[in-house]
């Protein structure tokens, strides 16, 4: 599993209520206070958000973090009545169902932030690869120069 920074320390893009389908037998819709950050989504019980754990305080026991590093896709399932239903698919295969009023656009906002996160990670990977190549090329050049100087 990747070492990921705490979502509570990330820049906040959107906050509000979202409904999550429970994992239990009845699969009831439960309201969650959601905080969308540059690194993922925090899910808090609706009453707990007043403690503002995304700003460094509060009890983090009931907070669920969905980090973009562990997120595969956001699938829009359907628009029905006043709700849009969507599923967040995690890399390990777990699917988490949500719904929200259509005009709130949570699915689009989460998708946008996830894509931006993945793009930032790809850019960092390319920069790291280039830096490693540059370092090994520099070492090779120095070895050749040292050998050339040593033979003269």
C-alpha positions in Angstrom: 0.0 0.0 0.0 1.2 3.5 -0.8 2.3 5.9 1.8 -0.2 8.7 1.4 -0.5 12.0 3.2 -3.5 12.6 5.5 -6.4 14.1 3.7 -7.0 16.3 6.7 -4.0 18.4 5.7 -5.0 18.9 2.1 -6.6 21.9 0.4 -10.4 21.7 0.5 -12.4 22.1 -2.8 -15.9 21.3 -1.7 -17.9 20.4 1.4 -21.4 19.3 1.9 -23.8 16.4 2.5 -23.8 13.3 0.4 -25.6 10.0 0.9 -23.6 6.7 1.1 -25.3 3.3 0.8 -24.4 1.2 3.8 -22.6 -2.1 3.5 -25.2 -3.8 5.8 -27.9 -6.2 4.8 -30.5 -3.5 4.4 -28.2 -1.2 2.4 -29.8 2.0 3.8 -28.8 5.4 2.5 -26.9 7.3 5.3 -26.0 11.0 5.2 -22.4 11.8 5.4 -20.6 15.1 5.6 -18.1 15.0 2.7 -15.0 17.1 2.3 -13.4 16.9 -1.2 -9.7 17.7 -1.1 -6.8 17.7 -3.6 -5.9 14.2 -2.3 -9.3 12.5 -1.8 -12.6 12.5 0.0 -13.3 12.5 3.7 -16.5 11.0 4.9 -17.7 12.1 8.3 -21.0 11.5 10.2 -23.1 14.6 9.6 -22.9 15.8 13.2 -19.2 15.3 13.5 -18.2 17.9 10.9 -18.8 20.7 13.4 -15.6 19.5 15.1 -13.7 20.3 11.9 -11.3 17.3 11.8 -10.2 18.4 8.3 -8.6 21.5 10.0 -6.5 19.4 12.4 -8.8 18.9 15.5 -11.6 16.5 16.5 -12.0 12.7 16.8 -10.9 11.0 13.6 -12.3 7.6 14.7 -15.4 7.7 12.5 -13.9 9.5 9.6 -13.4 7.4 6.4 -10.7 8.5 4.0 -11.0 7.7 0.3 -7.6 8.6 -1.1 -7.2 9.2 -4.8 -4.1 7.0 -4.8 -6.4 4.1 -4.0 -9.3 5.2 -6.3 -9.7 3.6 -9.7 -12.8 5.3 -11.2 -16.0 7.2 -10.5 -18.9 5.7 -12.4 -22.1 7.6 -12.9 -24.7 4.9 -12.6 -28.0 6.8 -13.3 -30.0 9.9 -12.9 -33.3 9.1 -11.3 -35.8 11.7 -10.0 -33.9 14.4 -8.2 -30.8 12.2 -7.5 -27.7 11.2 -9.4 -26.4 7.8 -8.3 -22.7 7.1 -8.7 -20.1 4.5 -7.6 -16.5 5.1 -6.5 -14.4 2.0 -7.4 -11.3 1.5 -5.4 -8.1 -0.2 -6.7 -8.7 -3.2 -4.5 -12.1 -3.7 -6.2 -14.3 -2.3 -3.4 -17.3 -0.3 -4.7 -18.9 2.5 -2.7 -22.3 3.7 -3.8 -23.4 7.4 -3.3 -26.2 9.6 -4.3 -26.8 13.3 -4.2 -29.1 15.9 -5.7 -28.3 16.3 -9.5 -27.6 20.0 -9.2 -24.8 19.5 -6.6 -22.4 17.7 -9.1 -20.5 15.7 -6.5 -19.7 12.9 -9.0 -18.2 15.4 -11.5 -16.2 17.2 -8.8 -14.8 14.0 -7.4 -13.9 12.8 -10.9 -12.2 16.1 -11.8 -10.1 16.1 -8.6 -9.1 12.4 -9.0 -7.9 13.1 -12.6 -5.9 16.1 -11.5 -4.4 14.1 -8.7 -3.4 11.2 -11.1 -2.0 13.8 -13.5 0.2 15.4 -10.7 1.4 11.9 -9.8 2.3 11.1 -13.4 4.2 14.3 -13.8 6.1 13.6 -10.6 7.0 10.1 -11.8 8.3 11.5 -15.2 10.4 14.1 -13.4 11.8 11.5 -11.1 12.6 9.2 -14.0 14.4 12.0 -15.8 16.3 13.0 -12.7 17.4 9.4 -12.3 18.5 9.2 -15.9 20.3 12.4 -15.7 22.1 11.2 -12.6 23.2 7.9 -14.1 24.3 9.7 -17.4 26.3 12.2 -15.3 28.0 9.3 -13.4 28.8 7.6 -16.7 30.3 10.8 -18.2 32.4 11.4 -15.1 33.7 7.8 -15.2 34.7 8.2 -18.9 36.4 11.6 -18.2 38.2 10.1 -15.2 39.4 7.2 -17.3 40.4 9.5 -20.2 42.4 11.8 -17.8 44.0 8.8 -16.2 45.3 7.4 -19.5 47.0 10.7 -20.6 
